[in-house]
Amino acid sequence: MSDVSGVSGVGAAHGFPWGHFAAGLPWSAPAALAVMLVTFAVAVRKGMHRIVDIAWGLGFTAVALTSLLASTGAGGDPVRRVLVTALTALWGLRLAGHIARRGRGHGEDPRYARLLAKAPGDPNLYALRMVYLLQGALVWLVSLPVQAAHYVPDPMGWVAWVGVALWAVGLFFEAVGDAQLARFKADPANRGQIMDRGLWRYTRHPNYFGDFCVWWGLFLLAAGSIPVAVAVVVAPLVMSLLLTRGSGQRLLEQHMSSRPGYAGYVARTSGFFPRPPRSRGGPAAASRPPSGR
């Protein structure tokens, strides 16, 4: 098979084992579901559903490990198989650990409190349907490139290595942005101020931009041919929509919009893709924005 990520150019996916790939998909779905159901049981016992956010990264890790096992003997390139598993697990476990540390000692997330306050019938069963099962389905869908990468038979080519580099950029923005924000919020002197330093000076959402890069990077790692790329491109597109129009940027900015000075921060700072901030001299930058992230 000619591989888009190889030196031979773009070709048909004659060598991609579609049958093996299709046979592996039913194994990854129960892996994602199991993580969500275990998390649901723990959440009900603790009386707090915010811990489902921890399961997001764990679910992708479980799918990657399951795909690695399910693809054994299917002819996938061993370097690509190990690399995509390791990169997904590193991203997922870091994210899960960060969210667990951030939520320690806090009560229910306001998002879930508002959702469950409107629940018809049993709030826990409503949360199971609208949060846990939905997130499990999204984990399975968004992880399609991770699953497909385990079956690509060709050696790593330049497109795949560009994907690894893009993943690394994404992890940098996520990890560094989260660490900068955690240090900022831990300092009492910063109470009531917006974090507009470090990476937060160049984008209002370095963590969401990092997620965006991670999942487009993993997509490139799987895109061994045009047919495979077409089959799984829905995954990074869905993740991009979630980050920019779904539960990511849009909801956070709605929550922050009433904070004093936030409009000035919005006026001078990119909403997603990093860029140098606009001049502080304009009317939108009249006051230093407060924090609240």
ZANU-69502 format. One record per atom (N, C-alpha, C): residue in three letters; atom name; x, y, z. Coordinates in steps of 0.1 Angstrom, whole numbers, plus 2048, in hexadecimal, padded with zeros to 3 digits. Each point is the difference from the previous one (the first is absolute). Layout:
// residues N
 type atom  c1  c2  c3
  ala   CA   X   Y   Z
...
This chain:
// residues 293
 type atom  c1  c2  c3
  met    N 808 7F4 800
  met   CA 7F8 80C 800
  met    C 809 80C 800
  ser    N 7FC 80A 7F8
  ser   CA 807 80D 800
  ser    C 7FB 808 80C
  asp    N 808 806 807
  asp   CA 7FC 806 80D
  asp    C 802 80F 7FE
  val    N 7F6 808 804
  val   CA 802 80E 800
  val    C 80A 805 809
  ser    N 803 7F8 80A
  ser   CA 80A 804 80A
  ser    C 80E 7FA 7FC
  gly    N 801 7FA 7F5
  gly   CA 80C 7FA 7FB
  gly    C 806 808 7F4
  val    N 80B 7FB 7FB
  val   CA 807 807 7F5
  val    C 7FA 7FD 7F3
  ser    N 7F7 7F6 7FF
  ser   CA 7FB 7FB 7F3
  ser    C 7F4 808 7FC
  gly    N 7FB 80A 808
  gly   CA 7F5 808 7FC
  gly    C 7F2 7FB 805
  val    N 7F6 805 7FA
  val   CA 7F2 7FD 804
  val    C 7FB 7F4 7F7
  gly    N 7FA 7F6 807
  gly   CA 7FB 7F5 7F9
  gly    C 7F3 7FB 806
  ala    N 7FB 7F5 7FB
  ala   CA 7F4 7FA 805
  ala    C 804 7F7 80C
  ala    N 7F5 7FE 809
  ala   CA 803 7F9 80C
  ala    C 7FE 7F1 7FE
  his    N 807 7FA 7F6
  his   CA 7FE 7F2 7FD
  his    C 806 7F8 80B
  gly    N 80A 805 807
  gly   CA 806 7F8 80B
  gly    C 7FA 801 80D
  phe    N 7F7 809 802
  phe   CA 7FA 803 80D
  phe    C 7F6 7F4 803
  pro    N 801 7FA 80B
  pro   CA 7F7 7F4 803
  pro    C 7F3 805 805
  trp    N 7F7 804 7F8
  trp   CA 7F3 805 804
  trp    C 7F8 7F6 808
  gly    N 801 7F3 7FD
  gly   CA 7F9 7F6 807
  gly    C 804 7FF 80F
  his    N 80D 800 801
  his   CA 806 800 80E
  his    C 7FC 80D 808
  phe    N 801 80B 7F9
  phe   CA 7FC 80D 806
  phe    C 7F1 7FF 805
  ala    N 7F8 7FC 7F7
  ala   CA 7F1 7FF 804
  ala    C 7FE 7F6 80B
  ala    N 808 7F5 800
  ala   CA 7FE 7F6 80B
  ala    C 805 806 80D
  gly    N 809 809 800
  gly   CA 805 806 80C
  gly    C 7F8 80A 807
  leu    N 7F7 807 7F7
  leu   CA 7F8 80B 805
  leu    C 7F6 7FB 80C
  pro    N 7FA 7F4 7FF
  pro   CA 7F7 7FC 80B
  pro    C 807 7FE 80D
  trp    N 80E 7FE 800
  trp   CA 807 7FE 80C
  trp    C 803 80D 807
  ser    N 802 80B 7F8
  ser   CA 803 80D 807
  ser    C 7F4 806 806
  ala    N 7F4 7FE 7FA
  ala   CA 7F4 806 806
  ala    C 7FE 7FB 80F
  pro    N 800 7F3 803
  pro   CA 7FF 7FC 80E
  pro    C 80B 805 809
  ala    N 80C 802 7FB
  ala   CA 80A 806 808
  ala    C 7FD 80E 805
  ala    N 7FB 808 7F6
  ala   CA 7FC 80E 804
  ala    C 7F4 7FF 809
  leu    N 7F6 7F7 7FD
  leu   CA 7F4 7FF 809
  leu    C 804 7FC 80E
  ala    N 809 7F6 801
  ala   CA 804 7FB 80D
  ala    C 805 80B 809
  val    N 809 809 7FA
  val   CA 806 80B 808
  val    C 7F4 809 805
  met    N 7F7 803 7F7
  met   CA 7F5 809 804
  met    C 7F7 7FA 80B
  leu    N 7FD 7F3 7FE
  leu   CA 7F7 7FA 80A
  leu    C 807 7FF 80E
  val    N 80C 7FD 800
  val   CA 808 7FF 80D
  val    C 800 80E 806
  thr    N 802 80A 7F8
  thr   CA 800 80E 805
  thr    C 7F3 804 805
  phe    N 7F5 7FC 7F9
  phe   CA 7F3 803 804
  phe    C 7FD 7FA 80E
  ala    N 804 7F3 802
  ala   CA 7FE 7FA 80D
  ala    C 807 807 80B
  val    N 80C 805 7FE
  val   CA 808 807 80A
  val    C 7F9 80E 802
  ala    N 7FB 806 7F6
  ala   CA 7FA 80D 801
  ala    C 7F3 800 808
  val    N 7F8 7F5 7FE
  val   CA 7F4 7FF 808
  val    C 803 7FD 80E
  arg    N 80A 7F8 803
  arg   CA 804 7FE 80E
  arg    C 805 80C 807
  lys    N 807 809 7F8
  lys   CA 806 80C 806
  lys    C 7F6 80B 800
  gly    N 7F5 7FF 7F8
  gly   CA 7F6 80A 7FE
  gly    C 805 80C 7F9
  met    N 809 7FE 7F6
  met   CA 806 80B 7F9
  met    C 804 7FB 7F2
  his    N 7FA 806 7F5
  his   CA 802 7FC 7F3
  his    C 80C 807 7F9
  arg    N 806 809 806
  arg   CA 80B 807 7F9
  arg    C 80C 7F7 7FD
  ile    N 801 7F4 807
  ile   CA 80B 7F7 7FD
  ile    C 7FF 7FA 7F2
  val    N 7F5 802 7F9
  val   CA 7FF 7FA 7F3
  val    C 80A 807 7F7
  asp    N 804 80C 803
  asp   CA 80B 807 7F8
  asp    C 80D 7F9 801
  ile    N 803 7F9 80B
  ile   CA 80C 7F8 801
  ile    C 7FF 7F4 7F6
  ala    N 7F4 7FB 7FF
  ala   CA 7FF 7F4 7F7
  ala    C 802 803 7F1
  trp    N 7FF 80C 7FC
  trp   CA 802 804 7F2
  trp    C 80E 7FB 7FB
  gly    N 80A 804 807
  gly   CA 80E 7FC 7FC
  gly    C 802 7F1 802
  leu    N 7FA 7FA 80B
  leu   CA 802 7F2 803
  leu    C 7F9 7F8 7F5
  gly    N 7F5 805 7FB
  gly   CA 7F9 7F8 7F5
  gly    C 808 7FF 7F4
  phe    N 806 80B 7FC
  phe   CA 809 7FF 7F4
  phe    C 80C 7F7 802
  thr    N 805 800 80C
  thr   CA 80B 7F7 803
  thr    C 7FC 7F1 7FF
  ala    N 7F4 7FD 806
  ala   CA 7FB 7F3 7FF
  ala    C 7FE 7FB 7F2
  val    N 7FA 809 7F7
  val   CA 7FE 7FD 7F2
  val    C 80D 7FD 7F9
  ala    N 80A 809 803
  ala   CA 80D 7FE 7F9
  ala    C 807 7F2 804
  leu    N 7FF 7FD 80D
  leu   CA 806 7F3 804
  leu    C 7F8 7F4 7FB
  thr    N 7F3 802 7FF
  thr   CA 7F7 7F5 7FB
  thr    C 803 7FE 7F1
  ser    N 802 80B 7F8
  ser   CA 803 7FF 7F2
  ser    C 80D 7FA 7FE
  leu    N 80A 803 809
  leu   CA 80D 7FA 7FE
  leu    C 7FF 7F0 801
  leu    N 7F8 7FC 80A
  leu   CA 7FE 7F1 801
  leu    C 7F8 7FA 7F5
  ala    N 7F5 807 7FC
  ala   CA 7F7 7FB 7F6
  ala    C 807 7FF 7F2
  ser    N 80A 809 7FE
  ser   CA 807 800 7F3
  ser    C 80C 7F7 7FF
  thr    N 803 7F8 80A
  thr   CA 80B 7F7 800
  thr    C 7FE 7F6 7F5
  gly    N 80A 7FF 7F7
  gly   CA 800 7F6 7F5
  gly    C 7F9 806 7F4
  ala    N 7FB 80C 800
  ala   CA 7F9 806 7F4
  ala    C 809 806 7F6
  gly    N 80D 801 803
  gly   CA 809 805 7F6
  gly    C 803 80F 801
  gly    N 7FC 806 80B
  gly   CA 803 80E 802
  gly    C 80F 802 803
  asp    N 805 80C 7FB
  asp   CA 80E 803 803
  asp    C 802 801 80F
  pro    N 80A 7F8 805
  pro   CA 802 800 80F
  pro    C 804 80D 806
  val    N 808 808 7F8
  val   CA 804 80D 806
  val    C 7F4 809 801
  arg    N 7F7 800 7F6
  arg   CA 7F5 809 800
  arg    C 7F6 7FB 80B
  arg    N 7FE 7F3 802
  arg   CA 7F7 7FB 80A
  arg    C 804 804 80E
  val    N 80D 7FE 803
  val   CA 805 803 80E
  val    C 800 80F 802
  leu    N 803 808 7F5
  leu   CA 801 80E 802
  leu    C 7F2 806 802
  val    N 7F6 7FC 7F8
  val   CA 7F3 806 802
  val    C 7FA 7FC 80D
  thr    N 803 7F4 805
  thr   CA 7FB 7FC 80D
  thr    C 806 809 80B
  ala    N 80E 801 7FF
  ala   CA 807 808 80A
  ala    C 7FC 80F 800
  leu    N 7FE 806 7F5
  leu   CA 7FC 80E 7FF
  leu    C 7F2 802 805
  thr    N 7F7 7F7 7FD
  thr   CA 7F2 802 805
  thr    C 800 7FE 80F
  ala    N 807 7F6 805
  ala   CA 800 7FD 80E
  ala    C 806 80B 808
  leu    N 80B 806 7FB
  leu   CA 807 80B 807
  leu    C 7F7 80C 801
  trp    N 7F9 803 7F4
  trp   CA 7F7 80B 801
  trp    C 7F4 7FE 809
  gly    N 7FA 7F4 7FF
  gly   CA 7F5 7FD 809
  gly    C 803 7FF 80E
  leu    N 80B 7FA 804
  leu   CA 803 7FF 80E
  leu    C 804 80D 806
  arg    N 807 808 7F8
  arg   CA 804 80E 805
  arg    C 7F3 808 803
  leu    N 7F7 800 7F6
  leu   CA 7F4 807 802
  leu    C 7F7 7FB 80B
  ala    N 7FF 7F3 802
  ala   CA 7F9 7FB 80B
  ala    C 806 804 80E
  gly    N 80D 7FF 801
  gly   CA 807 804 80C
  gly    C 7FE 80F 803
  his    N 801 808 7F6
  his   CA 7FE 80F 802
  his    C 7F2 803 805
  ile    N 7F6 7FA 7F9
  ile   CA 7F2 803 804
  ile    C 7FE 7FB 80E
  ala    N 805 7F4 804
  ala   CA 7FE 7FB 80D
  ala    C 807 809 80B
  arg    N 80C 805 7FD
  arg   CA 806 809 80A
  arg    C 7F8 80E 800
  arg    N 7FC 804 7F5
  arg   CA 7F9 80D 800
  arg    C 7F2 800 807
  gly    N 7FA 7F4 800
  gly   CA 7F3 7FF 807
  gly    C 800 7FC 80E
  arg    N 80C 7FC 805
  arg   CA 801 7FB 80E
  arg    C 7FB 80B 80A
  gly    N 7F7 7FC 808
  gly   CA 7FB 809 80B
  gly    C 7F5 809 7FB
  his    N 7FC 7FF 7F4
  his   CA 7F5 808 7FB
  his    C 7F3 7F8 7FF
  gly    N 7F5 807 800
  gly   CA 7F3 7F9 7FF
  gly    C 7FC 7FD 7F2
  glu    N 7F3 7FF 7FD
  glu   CA 7FB 7FD 7F3
  glu    C 803 80B 7F6
  asp    N 803 7FC 7F4
  asp   CA 803 80A 7F5
  asp    C 7F2 807 7FD
  pro    N 801 80D 7FF
  pro   CA 7F3 807 7FD
  pro    C 7F9 7FC 7F3
  arg    N 808 7FB 7F6
  arg   CA 7F9 7FC 7F4
  arg    C 7F7 7F4 803
  tyr    N 805 7F6 808
  tyr   CA 7F9 7F4 802
  tyr    C 7F5 803 80B
  ala    N 802 809 809
  ala   CA 7F5 804 809
  ala    C 7F5 806 7F9
  arg    N 802 809 7F6
  arg   CA 7F5 806 7F8
  arg    C 7F9 7F5 7F8
  leu    N 808 7F7 7FA
  leu   CA 7FA 7F6 7F7
  leu    C 7F7 7F7 809
  leu    N 805 7FB 80B
  leu   CA 7F8 7F7 808
  leu    C 7F4 806 807
  ala    N 801 80E 802
  ala   CA 7F5 807 806
  ala    C 7F3 7FF 7F7
  lys    N 803 7FF 7F3
  lys   CA 7F5 7FF 7F7
  lys    C 7FC 7F2 7FC
  ala    N 806 7F6 806
  ala   CA 7FE 7F2 7FC
  ala    C 7F2 7FC 803
  pro    N 7F9 7FA 7F6
  pro   CA 7F3 7F9 802
  pro    C 802 7F3 807
  gly    N 7FB 7FD 80B
  gly   CA 802 7F3 807
  gly    C 80D 800 808
  asp    N 805 7F4 800
  asp   CA 80C 7FE 808
  asp    C 80C 807 7FA
  pro    N 806 80A 808
  pro   CA 80C 807 7FA
  pro    C 80C 7F7 7FC
  asn    N 802 7F5 808
  asn   CA 80B 7F8 7FD
  asn    C 7FE 7F9 7F3
  leu    N 7F4 7FB 7FD
  leu   CA 7FD 7F9 7F4
  leu    C 801 80A 7F4
  tyr    N 7FC 80C 803
  tyr   CA 800 80A 7F5
  tyr    C 80F 803 7FD
  ala    N 808 801 80A
  ala   CA 80F 802 7FE
  ala    C 806 7F5 7F9
  leu    N 7FC 7F4 803
  leu   CA 805 7F4 7F9
  leu    C 7FD 801 7F1
  arg    N 7F4 804 7FC
  arg   CA 7FC 801 7F2
  arg    C 807 80C 7F9
  met    N 7FF 80C 806
  met   CA 804 80C 7FA
  met    C 80F 804 801
  val    N 806 7FA 80A
  val   CA 80E 803 802
  val    C 809 7F4 7FD
  tyr    N 7FF 7F5 808
  tyr   CA 809 7F5 7FF
  tyr    C 7FF 7F8 7F3
  leu    N 7F4 7FC 7FC
  leu   CA 7FF 7F9 7F4
  leu    C 803 808 7F4
  leu    N 7FD 80D 800
  leu   CA 803 809 7F5
  leu    C 80F 802 7FF
  gln    N 807 802 80B
  gln   CA 80E 802 800
  gln    C 807 7F3 7FC
  gly    N 7FB 7F4 804
  gly   CA 805 7F4 7FB
  gly    C 7FF 7FE 7F1
  ala    N 7F5 804 7FA
  ala   CA 7FE 800 7F2
  ala    C 80A 809 7F9
  leu    N 802 80C 806
  leu   CA 809 80A 7FA
  leu    C 80F 7FB 800
  val    N 803 7F9 80B
  val   CA 80E 7FB 801
  val    C 802 7F6 7F5
  trp    N 7F6 7F7 7FE
  trp   CA 802 7F6 7F5
  trp    C 801 807 7F3
  leu    N 7F8 80A 7FD
  leu   CA 800 807 7F3
  leu    C 80D 808 7FE
  val    N 803 808 80A
  val   CA 80C 808 7FE
  val    C 80D 7F8 7FF
  ser    N 800 7F4 806
  ser   CA 80C 7F8 800
  ser    C 801 7F7 7F3
  leu    N 7F8 802 7F6
  leu   CA 801 7F8 7F4
  leu    C 80E 801 7F9
  pro    N 807 80C 800
  pro   CA 80D 800 7FA
  pro    C 80A 7F8 809
  val    N 7FE 800 80D
  val   CA 809 7F8 808
  val    C 7FE 7F1 7FD
  gln    N 7F3 7FC 7FF
  gln   CA 7FE 7F2 7FC
  gln    C 805 7FC 7F3
  ala    N 7FE 809 7F6
  ala   CA 804 7FD 7F2
  ala    C 80F 7FF 7FF
  ala    N 807 809 808
  ala   CA 80F 800 7FF
  ala    C 806 7F2 803
  his    N 7FA 7F9 809
  his   CA 805 7F3 803
  his    C 800 7F6 7F5
  tyr    N 7F9 802 7F5
  tyr   CA 7FF 7F7 7F5
  tyr    C 807 805 7F4
  val    N 806 80C 7FF
  val   CA 807 805 7F5
  val    C 80D 7F8 7FE
  pro    N 801 7F9 7F5
  pro   CA 80C 7F7 7FE
  pro    C 80D 807 7FC
  asp    N 7FF 80C 7FB
  asp   CA 80C 807 7FB
  asp    C 809 805 80B
  pro    N 80D 801 7FD
  pro   CA 809 806 80A
  pro    C 7FC 80F 801
  met    N 805 806 80B
  met   CA 7FD 80E 803
  met    C 807 809 7F5
  gly    N 7F8 808 7FA
  gly   CA 805 80A 7F6
  gly    C 7FF 80E 805
  trp    N 802 80A 7F7
  trp   CA 801 80D 804
  trp    C 7F3 806 806
  val    N 7F5 7FC 7FA
  val   CA 7F3 805 805
  val    C 7FE 7FB 80F
  ala    N 803 7F4 802
  ala   CA 7FE 7FA 80E
  ala    C 809 808 809
  trp    N 80D 803 7FC
  trp   CA 809 807 809
  trp    C 7FC 80E 803
  val    N 7F9 806 7F5
  val   CA 7FA 80E 802
  val    C 7F5 7FF 80B
  gly    N 7F9 7F5 7FF
  gly   CA 7F5 7FE 80A
  gly    C 806 7FF 80E
  val    N 80B 7F9 802
  val   CA 807 7FE 80D
  val    C 804 80E 805
  ala    N 806 808 7F7
  ala   CA 804 80E 804
  ala    C 7F4 808 804
  leu    N 7F5 7FF 7F8
  leu   CA 7F4 808 804
  leu    C 7FB 7FC 80D
  trp    N 800 7F3 803
  trp   CA 7FC 7FA 80D
  trp    C 808 807 80B
  ala    N 80D 800 7FE
  ala   CA 80A 806 80A
  ala    C 7FD 80E 802
  val    N 7FD 808 7F6
  val   CA 7FC 80E 802
  val    C 7F3 801 808
  gly    N 7F7 7F7 7FD
  gly   CA 7F3 801 808
  gly    C 802 7FC 80E
  leu    N 808 7F6 803
  leu   CA 803 7FC 80E
  leu    C 807 80B 807
  phe    N 809 807 7FA
  phe   CA 807 80B 806
  phe    C 7F6 80B 804
  phe    N 7F7 804 7F7
  phe   CA 7F7 80B 803
  phe    C 7F6 7FC 80B
  glu    N 7FC 7F3 800
  glu   CA 7F7 7FB 80B
  glu    C 807 800 80D
  ala    N 80C 7F9 801
  ala   CA 807 7FE 80C
  ala    C 805 80D 806
  val    N 806 808 7F8
  val   CA 806 80D 804
  val    C 7F5 80A 804
  gly    N 7F6 800 7F8
  gly   CA 7F5 809 803
  gly    C 7F9 7FD 80D
  asp    N 7FE 7F3 802
  asp   CA 7F9 7FB 80D
  asp    C 809 803 80C
  ala    N 80D 7FE 7FE
  ala   CA 80A 803 80B
  ala    C 800 80F 803
  gln    N 801 808 7F6
  gln   CA 800 80E 802
  gln    C 7F4 805 807
  leu    N 7F4 7FB 7FC
  leu   CA 7F4 804 806
  leu    C 7FF 7FC 80F
  ala    N 804 7F3 803
  ala   CA 800 7FB 80D
  ala    C 809 809 80A
  arg    N 80C 804 7FB
  arg   CA 809 808 808
  arg    C 7F9 80E 802
  phe    N 7FA 805 7F6
  phe   CA 7FA 80D 801
  phe    C 7F5 800 80A
  lys    N 7F7 7F6 800
  lys   CA 7F5 800 809
  lys    C 804 7FC 80E
  ala    N 80B 7FA 802
  ala   CA 805 7FD 80D
  ala    C 806 80C 808
  asp    N 803 80A 7F9
  asp   CA 805 80C 806
  asp    C 7F5 80A 804
  pro    N 7FE 802 80D
  pro   CA 7F5 809 805
  pro    C 800 80E 7FA
  ala    N 80C 804 7FC
  ala   CA 801 80E 7FB
  ala    C 7F9 801 7F2
  asn    N 7FD 7F5 7FA
  asn   CA 7FA 800 7F3
  asn    C 7F0 7FE 801
  arg    N 7FB 800 80C
  arg   CA 7F2 7FE 802
  arg    C 7F8 80B 7F9
  gly    N 7F6 7FD 7F8
  gly   CA 7F8 80A 7F9
  gly    C 806 805 7F3
  gln    N 80B 7F9 7FB
  gln   CA 806 805 7F4
  gln    C 800 7F5 7F6
  ile    N 800 804 7F3
  ile   CA 801 7F7 7F5
  ile    C 80E 7FB 7FD
  met    N 801 7F4 7FD
  met   CA 80D 7FA 7FC
  met    C 803 805 7F2
  asp    N 808 80A 7FE
  asp   CA 804 804 7F2
  asp    C 80F 800 7FE
  arg    N 807 7F7 807
  arg   CA 80E 7FF 7FF
  arg    C 804 7F2 7F9
  gly    N 80D 7FF 7FD
  gly   CA 804 7F4 7FA
  gly    C 7F9 7FD 7F3
  leu    N 7FC 7F3 7FE
  leu   CA 7F8 7FC 7F4
  leu    C 7F3 807 800
  trp    N 7FA 804 80C
  trp   CA 7F3 806 800
  trp    C 800 80E 7FB
  arg    N 80C 805 7FD
  arg   CA 802 80E 7FA
  arg    C 7FD 7FF 7F1
  tyr    N 802 7F4 7FA
  tyr   CA 7FF 7FE 7F1
  tyr    C 7F3 7F9 7FC
  thr    N 7FA 7F9 809
  thr   CA 7F3 7FA 7FD
  thr    C 7F8 7FF 80D
  arg    N 7F3 802 7FF
  arg   CA 7F8 7FF 80C
  arg    C 7FE 7F2 804
  his    N 803 7F6 7F8
  his   CA 7FE 7F2 803
  his    C 80C 7F8 7FB
  pro    N 80B 801 806
  pro   CA 80C 7F8 7FC
  pro    C 7FD 7F1 802
  asn    N 7F8 7FC 80A
  asn   CA 7FD 7F2 802
  asn    C 7F8 7FB 7F5
  tyr    N 7F5 807 7FC
  tyr   CA 7F8 7FB 7F5
  tyr    C 807 800 7F3
  phe    N 808 80A 7FD
  phe   CA 809 800 7F4
  phe    C 809 7F4 800
  gly    N 805 7FD 80C
  gly   CA 809 7F4 801
  gly    C 7F9 7F4 7FD
  asp    N 7F3 7FE 805
  asp   CA 7F8 7F5 7FD
  asp    C 7FE 7FE 7F1
  phe    N 7FD 80C 7F9
  phe   CA 7FE 801 7F2
  phe    C 80D 7FA 7F9
  cys    N 80B 804 804
  cys   CA 80D 7FC 7F9
  cys    C 802 7F1 803
  val    N 7FD 7FB 80C
  val   CA 802 7F2 803
  val    C 7F8 7F7 7F7
  trp    N 7F3 804 7FE
  trp   CA 7F8 7F6 7F9
  trp    C 802 802 7F1
  trp    N 803 80B 7FA
  trp   CA 804 801 7F2
  trp    C 80E 7F9 7FE
  gly    N 809 800 80A
  gly   CA 80C 7F9 7FF
  gly    C 7FE 7F1 800
  leu    N 7F7 7FB 808
  leu   CA 7FD 7F2 800
  leu    C 7F9 7FB 7F3
  phe    N 7F8 809 7FB
  phe   CA 7FA 7FE 7F3
  phe    C 80B 7FE 7F5
  leu    N 80A 809 800
  leu   CA 80A 7FE 7F6
  leu    C 808 7F4 802
  leu    N 802 7FB 80C
  leu   CA 807 7F4 803
  leu    C 7F8 7F4 7FA
  ala    N 7F3 801 7FF
  ala   CA 7F8 7F5 7FA
  ala    C 7FE 801 7F1
  ala    N 803 80C 7FB
  ala   CA 7FC 803 7F2
  ala    C 80A 7F9 7F6
  gly    N 801 7F3 800
  gly   CA 809 7F9 7F7
  gly    C 7FC 801 7F2
  ser    N 7F4 803 7FC
  ser   CA 7FB 801 7F3
  ser    C 7F4 809 800
  ile    N 7FC 805 7F4
  ile   CA 7F5 808 7FF
  ile    C 7F3 7F9 804
  pro    N 7FD 7F4 7FC
  pro   CA 7F4 7F9 805
  pro    C 7FF 7FF 80F
  val    N 80C 7FD 807
  val   CA 800 7FF 80E
  val    C 7FD 80D 807
  ala    N 807 80B 7FA
  ala   CA 7FE 80D 805
  ala    C 7F2 805 7FF
  val    N 7F9 7FD 7F5
  val   CA 7F2 803 7FE
  val    C 7F7 7F9 80A
  ala    N 804 7F3 803
  ala   CA 7F7 7F8 808
  ala    C 801 805 80F
  val    N 80A 806 804
  val   CA 802 804 80E
  val    C 800 80F 803
  val    N 7FF 808 7F5
  val   CA 802 80F 802
  val    C 7F4 806 808
  val    N 7F5 7F8 801
  val   CA 7F5 805 809
  val    C 804 802 80E
  ala    N 80A 7F8 805
  ala   CA 804 801 80E
  ala    C 806 80D 803
  pro    N 80B 805 7FA
  pro   CA 805 80D 804
  pro    C 7F7 80C 7FD
  leu    N 7F7 7FE 7F6
  leu   CA 7F6 80A 7FD
  leu    C 7F6 801 80C
  val    N 7FC 7F5 805
  val   CA 7F7 800 80C
  val    C 807 806 80C
  met    N 80C 7FC 802
  met   CA 807 806 80B
  met    C 802 80F 7FF
  ser    N 803 804 7F4
  ser   CA 801 80F 7FE
  ser    C 7F3 807 803
  leu    N 7F5 7FA 7FC
  leu   CA 7F3 807 802
  leu    C 7FD 800 80F
  leu    N 803 7F5 807
  leu   CA 7FE 7FF 80F
  leu    C 809 80B 807
  leu    N 80C 802 7FB
  leu   CA 809 80A 807
  leu    C 7FB 80E 7FD
  thr    N 7FB 803 7F4
  thr   CA 7FD 80E 7FC
  thr    C 7F2 804 801
  arg    N 7F7 7F6 7FE
  arg   CA 7F1 803 800
  arg    C 7F8 7F8 80A
  gly    N 806 7F6 806
  gly   CA 7F9 7F7 809
  gly    C 803 804 80F
  ser    N 805 7F6 807
  ser   CA 802 801 80F
  ser    C 80D 807 803
  gly    N 808 804 7F7
  gly   CA 80D 806 803
  gly    C 7FF 810 800
  gln    N 806 806 7F6
  gln   CA 801 80E 800
  gln    C 7F3 808 802
  arg    N 7F5 7FC 7F9
  arg   CA 7F4 807 800
  arg    C 7FA 801 80E
  leu    N 7FF 7F5 807
  leu   CA 7FA 800 80E
  leu    C 809 807 80A
  leu    N 80D 7FF 7FF
  leu   CA 809 807 809
  leu    C 7FF 80F 7FE
  glu    N 7FF 804 7F4
  glu   CA 7FF 80F 7FD
  glu    C 7F3 805 804
  gln    N 7F5 7F8 7FF
  gln   CA 7F3 805 805
  gln    C 801 802 80F
  his    N 807 7F7 807
  his   CA 801 800 80F
  his    C 809 80D 804
  met    N 80A 803 7F8
  met   CA 809 80B 803
  met    C 7FC 80D 7FC
  ser    N 7F6 801 7F7
  ser   CA 7FD 80D 7F9
  ser    C 7FC 80B 809
  ser    N 7FA 7FD 80C
  ser   CA 7FC 80A 809
  ser    C 80B 805 809
  arg    N 80B 7FA 800
  arg   CA 80B 804 809
  arg    C 805 80E 7FC
  pro    N 803 809 80A
  pro   CA 805 80D 7FD
  pro    C 80D 7FF 7F8
  gly    N 801 807 7F5
  gly   CA 80D 801 7F8
  gly    C 801 7F4 7F6
  tyr    N 7F8 7F6 801
  tyr   CA 801 7F5 7F7
  tyr    C 7FF 804 7F1
  ala    N 7F7 80A 7FD
  ala   CA 7FF 805 7F3
  ala    C 80D 806 7FA
  gly    N 807 806 809
  gly   CA 80D 806 7FB
  gly    C 80A 7F4 7FD
  tyr    N 800 7F6 808
  tyr   CA 808 7F4 7FD
  tyr    C 7FC 7FA 7F3
  val    N 7F3 7FF 7FD
  val   CA 7FB 7FA 7F4
  val    C 805 809 7F4
  ala    N 7FF 80D 802
  ala   CA 803 809 7F5
  ala    C 80F 7FF 7FB
  arg    N 809 7FD 809
  arg   CA 80E 801 7FD
  arg    C 806 7F2 7FE
  thr    N 7F9 7F5 804
  thr   CA 806 7F3 800
  thr    C 7F8 7F6 7F6
  ser    N 808 7F9 7F9
  ser   CA 7F9 7F6 7F6
  ser    C 7F7 7F7 808
  gly    N 7F5 7FC 7F9
  gly   CA 7F7 7F7 807
  gly    C 804 7F1 7FF
  phe    N 809 7FD 7F6
  phe   CA 804 7F2 7FF
  phe    C 80E 7FF 7FB
  phe    N 803 803 7F3
  phe   CA 80D 7FE 7FB
  phe    C 809 80B 806
  pro    N 80C 7FC 805
  pro   CA 809 80A 806
  pro    C 805 80A 7F6
  arg    N 801 80C 805
  arg   CA 805 80C 7F8
  arg    C 804 80A 80A
  pro    N 809 809 7FD
  pro   CA 804 80B 809
  pro    C 7F3 808 804
  pro    N 7FF 805 80C
  pro   CA 7F5 808 804
  pro    C 7FF 80D 7F9
  arg    N 7F4 805 7FF
  arg   CA 7FE 80D 7FA
  arg    C 805 80B 80A
  ser    N 802 80C 7FB
  ser   CA 805 80A 809
  ser    C 7F7 803 80C
  arg    N 806 802 80B
  arg   CA 7F9 804 80C
  arg    C 7FB 80E 800
  gly    N 804 807 7F6
  gly   CA 7FD 80F 800
  gly    C 7F2 803 7FC
  gly    N 7F9 7F7 7FA
  gly   CA 7F2 803 7FB
  gly    C 7F6 801 80C
  pro    N 7F4 804 7FD
  pro   CA 7F6 801 80A
  pro    C 7FC 7F3 806
  ala    N 802 7F5 7F9
  ala   CA 7FC 7F3 805
  ala    C 80A 7FB 80B
  ala    N 80C 807 800
  ala   CA 80A 7FB 809
  ala    C 802 80A 80C
  ala    N 7F5 807 803
  ala   CA 801 80B 80A
  ala    C 803 7FB 80E
  ser    N 7FB 7F4 803
  ser   CA 803 7FA 80D
  ser    C 806 7F2 7FF
  arg    N 808 7FD 80A
  arg   CA 806 7F3 800
  arg    C 7F5 7F6 804
  pro    N 7FE 7F5 7F8
  pro   CA 7F5 7F7 803
  pro    C 802 7F7 80C
  pro    N 7F6 7FD 807
  pro   CA 801 7F7 80C
  pro    C 7FF 7F2 7FC
  ser    N 805 7F7 809
  ser   CA 7FF 7F2 7FD
  ser    C 7F3 7FA 803
  gly    N 7FF 7F3 7FF
  gly   CA 7F4 7F9 803
  gly    C 800 7F3 7FA
  arg    N 80B 7FD 7F9
  arg   CA 801 7F3 7FA
  arg    C 803 7F5 80A
